[in-house]
Amino acid sequence: MNVYIKTNTMFKASGILFLVFLIVALLISVEATETWDRMIGESLYRIGEMDVFFIFLSYIGSKLFFYPALVVLTIFILFKRNWYMALFLWANLIGVRLLNTLLKTIFSRDRPSLEHVVEAGYYSYPSGHSMNSMAFYGAIAFLCYLIIKLSWLRNTLMTVCFVLIGLIGFSRVYLGVHYPLDVLGGYSMGASWLLFLSGIYLKVVHNKKMNSLSNYG
């Protein structure tokens, strides 16, 4: 498949997911939906009594884990002299975190009144852990798809990434620091950001290859 078609599809999907994010934002302003969101969140609060497990998941969906992990990953990538990939990963993480802070400020939704199992500051919508983990682990899944040739290994690693994303989002509701719609909004915006940036990355890398071939010719 041609790179133009791939990137064009990514940009369209990014736009659709951004609309989904706005629809979810609209839903939390509707009293009936907000009530159901609160009720579902309360029903999932500390269900199953697995605090340690979900606190750990929350940790690997936080900046305390992302930045050290990205430093290690960057060292490996730069050893392979893949400067564009390293730039992509850092732009992805820093950009999504800044975007999340901006969106939280705009929507200013208060966090659940439940007792928080972990420390949580600032506003609730969209969930930062959900949005950031979608971008971070989604980017790793994207790179696995591009780089790893063995299908079983590629598919296994991509599955692990998406399972982690799902569990991290759920952990935030379990721990009482977010509502379900906060998580859904975080997922949709995180995926929108990732697809947009991935499309740009593919274009840049493709143009670089074309220029190299042209110079070689």
N, C-alpha and C positions, 0 to 999 in steps of 0.2 A: 504493500500500500504506500502510495506517495506521501511524502512528509507534509505537503500542503493539506491533503485530506485529513491526515492525523491531527495536525495542529488546529485546523478549522473546526473539526469535531470537538476537540478539547475546549476551544474558546466558546463554542455554543453550549456545551455541557456546563462550563463555568458560569455562563450567564443564566442558565436554567436553575442551577443550584443557588445562585444569588437570589433569584426570585423566590425560591423555596424558603430561603432565610427570611426574606421580607414577609412572606405569608405567615411564617411561624411567629415573627415579631408582631404581626397584626393580631394573631390568635391570642397572644398573652395579654393584649389590651381589652379582649372581650371577657366580660365578667364570668359567663358560663364556662368558657374554656379554661380560664384561669382557675376557677374552682375545681374543675376536674383535674387539672394539672397538679394542683396542690394535694388533692385527695390521693391521686396515684403515687405521688412522691412520698406521702406519709405512709402509704401501704407498703412501699418498698424500703422504707427506712430501717436499716439494721436487720433486714429479713435474713434468717438463717444464722445470725450471730457469728459472722466471719470477719470481725473487725480487722484482725492482723492481715489477712489476705487482701482485703480491699484498701487498707492503708498502704500496703506495699504497691498495689496497682496504681493508687493515686500518686505515689512517689515517682514511679517510672513514667508518669504522665506529666511531670512537673519540670520546671527549669533546672532544678537541682540535679536531675538525671540527664536532661536533654543536652545541656552545654558540655559537661564532661564527655558524654558519649559522642557528641559531634566533634569534639577536639580529637579524640582517638580515631574516629572515622576519617577526619580530614587529613591526619598524618598519613594514614594508609593511602588515601586518594592522591595526595601530593607526591607520595613516593612513586606512584604510577604516572605522575606528571599530568594528571587530569585537572587542570586549573578551572575549567568551566564547570565541572561537576561540583567541585568544592565551593565555588562561588554560588552555584545554584542552591546547595544545601544551606549555606549560611543566610542567603537572601530569603530563603523559604522560612526558616525558623525565626529570624529577627523580624521579618516582615509580618508574619502571622501574629506574633506576640504584640507588635505595635498596633496592628489592625484590631486585635481583640480588645485592647485597652481603649481605643477610640470608640468602638461599638458599645462597650460597657458604659462609657461616659454618655453616649447618645441616648441609650435606652434606660439607663439608671433603674433597673429592676432590683428590688430588695431581695436578699437571700431568704431561704426558708427560715421560719422562726424556730425550727427544731434545734435541739442541742447538737452543735457541730462536733463530730468525732475528731476532725482534723481542723487546723487553723485555716480560715478562709477570709480574705479581705476583699474590699471593693464590691462592685455590683455583681449581679447574678447572670444577666443575659448579654451575650451568649456565654456558655461555659468555656472558660479558658482551657481547661484540661482537655475537653472534648475537641475543641477547635485546633489546639496546638498538636495534640496527638494525631489527629487526622492528617495534618500537614506533615508532621515529622515522620511518623511510621508509614504514612502514605507515600512519602518521597522515597523512603527506603524500599518499599514494595515496587515503586516505579523504576528505580534503578536496578533492582533484582530482575525485573522484566526485561530491561534493556541489555543487561550485562551477562547474566548467568545463562549458559547454554544448556545445561542439564535440566530437562523439564521437571523431573521429580524434585530436585533441589530448589529450583526457582519457584515452583508451585507451593512447596512446603514453607519456604521463607515468606512468601507473599501471604499465605494463609495465616501464619503466625502473626504477621503485622496487623492484619485486619481483625483477628481475634483479640489482640491486645487493644486495639482502638475501641472495640465494642465493650470490653471489660472495663477499660479506664472510664469511659462515659458512664457506665452503670455504677461504677464505684462512687462517683460524685453524688448520685441520687441516694445510694445506700448510706453514705456517710452524712447525709443530711445537709449538704452545702449547695445543692442545686435541685431545681425542678426538672422533670423529664423534658419539657419543651426547651429548657436552657441547653440541654445536651443535644437535642435534635437541631436546634439553631446553630450550635457550635460545630456539629458534624457538617451541616450543609455549607456553612461559610468557610470552614477549613478545607473542604473538598473543592469549593469554588476557587479559593486562593491557590491551592495546589495545582489544579488543572490549568489555571491561567498561567502560572509560572512555568509549569512543565511544557506548555505549548511554546512559550518564549524560549525555553532551554533547547527544545528540539529544533526550533528555527535557527538559533544561533549556531548550534553544533552542525546542523545540515549546511548552513551557509559557509562555515569554516571548512568543511570537507570539500564543498564545491570549489571554493577559492584555491584550496591546496591542489586539487586535481587540475584546475585551470592553469595554475602556475607551473605544475609539473609538465603539462602538455605544452 
